Amino acid sequence: MDTITAKKHIAEINSELVKRATSRNTQVIRLVGDVFFISPVLIYAGVRKSDLPTWLRIAVAGIGVATLYYNMKNFIQVEKIIADLKKLEEKI
């Protein structure tokens, strides 16, 4: 890949990252809010609140697990994109 093509590629990636820029800014919020607070509360409520109907307990725990999975997956993807972009910029 020549330098001009590489720079265009980096510009495209940066453009995509700008669209997701709030993702970078919200990474901390996503991690703290969703992964360390909301998900555990939902999972705890689903597992420990025996006064809830069984179907609701399963639903609440399931939403907690899904929230945890989605946000961790997104966090890892955004971090990988940022790391890959830095490596690509270092090569040029």
N, C-alpha and C positions, 0 to 999 in steps of 0.2 A: 504494500500500500504506500503510495507516494505521500509526501507531506501535505499537499493540498487536499487530497482525498481524506487523509487522516484528520485534518483540521475541520473539514466539512462534517465528517462523521462525529467528531467531538462536539461540534456546534449543534448537530441534531440531537445528540445525547443530552447536551446541556439544555436544549429547548425542552426536551421531555422532562428533564429534572426540574426545570423552572416550573413546568406544569405541576410537578409533584413537590415543588419547593415547600409548600405548606406541609407536605409529608415529612420533610426533614425537620421543619420547625415543630411539627406535632409529634415527632417521634417520641420525645420525652413525655408528652401528654398521653400518647397512646400507651407507652410502656408503663408509666406510673398509674394512670387512670384506669385503663382497661385491663392490663395484664396483672398489675399488683393490687388493684382494688376491686373493680367491678366483677371480674371473673371469679376471684376467690369468694366474694360475697354470694354470688349466684350459686356457685358450686356448694358452698356451705349451707345455704338455704335449702337447696335441693336435697342434700344428704341428711341434714340434721333436723329440719323442721317437720317433725312427725305429725303435726296437726294439719298439714296440707294434704289434699288428696294425692294419691300415688301418681296419677297422671300429671299433676301439676309439679310435683317434686321432680319427676323425670324430665319434664319440659324445662324447668328452671335450671337444673343441673346441666342438661344438654345445651342450653343457651350459654351457660357459663363456660363449658368446655369449647363450644364453637367460637365464642368471643376470644377466648385465650388462644386457640389455634389460629384464627384469622389474623389477629393482631401480631402475634409472634411471627407468623409467616411473612406478613407485610413488612414488619420491622427488619427481618433478616434480608428480604429482597431489596429494600431501599438501601441498607448498609452495603450489600454486595454491589449494587449499581454504583454507589459512590466510590467504593474501593476500586472497582474495575475502571472507572473514569479516571481516577488518580493514576493508576498504572499506565493507562493509555496516554495520558498527558505527559508522563515521565519519559515515555519512549520517543516522544517527538522533540 
